[in-house]
Amino acid sequence: MNYYDVIIRPLVTEKTNLQKEMHNQVSFEVDRRANRIEIKRAVEEGFKVRVASVRTLQMLGKTTQRGRIQGKRRDWKKAIVRLMPGERIEFFEGA
C-alpha cells in the first residue's frame, strides 16, 4: 500500500487544532487495515516530516434513526501522529 491508500483524510476539529498547537500532534482518518508502522511511513513519505510516535483508535460508527428506520454509520480508524520537535505539516497551517 502506498501512502495514498493509507491516509484517507486529515481530521480538522477544535480538539485536533489544540493538539497541534500544544503537543505537535496531527490526526488522520486512516485505512482500517493499516498498522502503526505503515501509518508512520505514509506520513513521513507523504508530508516529508519525521514522526516520533503513532497512536491508533478504532472508532465505532454511531447508530442513527430517521423515524422508524434505524441505520448505522460506518466504523473507521483514527491515527494521532506526534511529530518530532521542530517539524510541521504545512497543510494544517492554513486551517
C-alpha positions as a printed Julia matrix, in Angstrom:
95×3 Matrix{Float64}:
   0.0    0.0    0.0
   1.29   3.46  -0.83
   0.55   6.48   1.33
  -2.48   7.45  -0.77
  -4.1    4.18   0.27
  -3.21   4.51   3.97
  -4.19   8.12   4.73
  -7.83   8.82   3.86
  -8.24  12.37   5.16
  -6.96  14.74   7.85
  -9.17  15.46  10.83
  -9.57  19.18  11.49
 -11.57  19.95  14.64
 -11.13  22.22  17.64
  -9.57  19.39  19.62
  -7.09  18.48  16.87
  -6.13  22.16  16.49
  -5.31  22.29  20.21
  -3.29  19.07  19.94
  -1.37  20.53  17.0
  -0.51  23.73  18.86
   0.24  22.28  22.3
   1.69  18.81  21.61
   2.76  18.9   17.92
   0.26  16.14  17.05
  -1.87  15.78  13.93
  -4.82  13.44  13.39
  -5.86  11.46  10.33
  -8.56   9.05   9.3
  -6.65   6.02   8.03
  -7.38   2.69   6.39
  -8.73   0.17   8.92
  -6.18  -2.46   7.85
  -3.14  -0.17   8.27
  -0.86  -0.68  11.27
   1.29   1.88  13.08
   4.4    1.2   11.01
   2.53   1.69   7.72
   0.93   4.89   9.03
   4.31   6.25  10.13
   5.86   5.51   6.73
   2.89   7.06   4.92
   3.07  10.32   6.9
   6.86  10.57   6.56
   6.74   9.84   2.82
   3.68  11.94   2.03
   4.46  15.07   4.05
   8.29  14.89   4.24
   8.42  15.09   8.05
   9.86  12.91  10.82
   7.39  11.09  13.07
   8.06  10.47  16.78
   5.1    8.18  17.56
   1.73   6.96  16.28
  -1.35   6.09  18.32
  -4.38   4.44  16.73
  -8.02   4.17  17.77
 -10.88   2.12  16.35
 -13.86   4.48  16.15
 -17.23   2.73  16.18
 -19.94   4.14  13.94
 -22.91   5.7   15.64
 -26.4    4.3   15.29
 -28.8    6.7   13.62
 -32.56   6.8   13.41
 -34.87   8.59  11.0
 -38.39   7.9   12.09
 -38.82   4.15  12.45
 -35.84   3.31  10.24
 -32.6    2.6   12.06
 -29.18   2.62  10.49
 -25.53   2.71  11.42
 -22.64   4.88  10.31
 -19.51   3.07   9.21
 -16.69   2.15  11.6
 -13.36   3.87  10.96
  -9.81   4.13  12.26
  -8.18   7.26  13.64
  -4.44   7.87  13.94
  -2.85  10.51  16.17
   0.66  11.21  14.92
   3.23  13.02  17.06
   5.87  14.83  15.03
   9.48  15.36  16.04
  10.26  18.75  17.64
  10.58  21.45  15.01
   8.61  19.52  12.36
   5.43  20.98  10.86
   2.95  19.88   8.22
   2.17  22.92   6.08
  -1.24  21.52   5.13
  -2.53  22.22   8.63
  -1.1   25.73   8.96
  -3.87  27.44   6.98
  -6.68  25.53   8.71
